[in-house]
């Protein structure tokens, strides 16, 4: 932190599991530490500037400049002012090396921005008296089960996407082993998961709980349909069709056959590169949490409904204002001024409520933002992992333009780009690419993990590949400071998964960890 010429350094000492589950609380501490006399910028009481041609041009210039600085191949945005859509367009290319340009109709994976649409479906069901927000989930769907019986009984419908039940993120189990997964097996996987904090105590994001919300809601609409089919049809009939979201779909085949953006990420040397789509199929069995494909033209229509408190442009009330707004009510704190509701975040750091949510899948990053007090909103879709560095600054630049705020967004982009390049270079110094052959010879040919499935070690033209069946990646090797050896995936968008070499009960193992869990791949015959 810096104020004038004064610097402050903060050091956090804690175990990774504790830091992960206490992340919101740690953020609260850091956010609340400010220099004496410092006053945060406030937009309270300010009259917003119109999103006319001149102000839209400022946003466009910022996006295009930032894309060049961050190495983002393509992006699409749309804007609302006074509750009306005033701009929608695309920038850059759908795929590196090809000429097709991104436009407002290009579809991207919106990832976790699916969650707000899923809870919109639940809002309609509350209106229809098919469920209640404060109703225990087991009353609606008796087979719903978590690994902890007490938590299972406590979970109400409104808690399914509240990130407040104490369940940890635990994503590796569905992003590694999904070939034969179904919506039903996704719900069954929840039955193996145990809370690592008290109910309502801290913010812990759970994609599988969000998936359960969508499937349970859809089951009420189409009780005789398979859960995935029921969800897809319920979302089409109750959300996409009424909002005229004509390109939005959960059908990968349909999305990839048309005007779509391809995923990109940095290669091991930091060069933006086309990536495989294989990893992104992991969310299909859990698609209410993040599987939607949509365009800026479509996604802004969802934001338009949010700003209109559930009323369609033709004047019809699709969902009641009461149940639409229930999704923004605070369920758990995620910072000093921000709270998480049901698939939506509300941030008041600038003295006005800003509602938003982000989305992240391999090679796709997105965000939506809207100012409910002013009828103003924006959406951003990108086809690069590096698009994640644009999401926050885009939201800031949006506010700068609307309220003539201090110019910080461009500096934020420059700082993030510099940090990212420095971090990549530092990590690259320690990696051996391709993986050192002397270390590769110590690996088994096949491994198995009961939670994450099979791992096959392949060698092709001197390159070592870890093949998980559903997806695969080249790996680099690294000698760690503690004397251990790690193999790390390095393919664009699939990079950063670290496997530590070890031995258990006389067998060779590879160990991968997330913040709160450890998984062991043991050599197999």
Secondary structure, 3 states (H helix, E strand, C coil): CEECCEECCCCCCCCHHHHHHCHHHHHHHHHHCCCCCCCCCCCCCCCCCCCCHHHHHHHHHHHHHHHHHHCCCEEEEEEEECCEEEEEEEEEECCCCCCCECCCCCEEECHHHHHHHHHHHHHHHHHCCCCCCCCEHHHHCCCCCCCCHHHHHHCEHHHCCCCCCCECCCCHHHHHCCCCCCHHHHHHHHCCCCECCCCCCCCCCCHHHHHHHHHHHHHHHCCCCCHHHHHHHHHHHHHHCCCCCCCCECCHHHHHHCCECCCEEECCCCCEEECCCHHHHHHHHHHHHCCCEECHHHHHHHHHHHHCCCECCCCCECCCHHHHHHHHCCCEECCCCEEECCCCEEECCCCCCEEEEEEEECCEEEEEEEECCCCEEEEEEECCHHHHHHHHHHHHHHHHHHHCCCCCHHHHHHHHHHHHHHHHHHHHHHCECCCCHHHHCCCCCEEEECCCEEEEEEEECCEEEEECCCCEEEEEEEECCCCCEEEEECCCCCCCCEEEEEEECCEEEEEEECCCCEEEEEECC
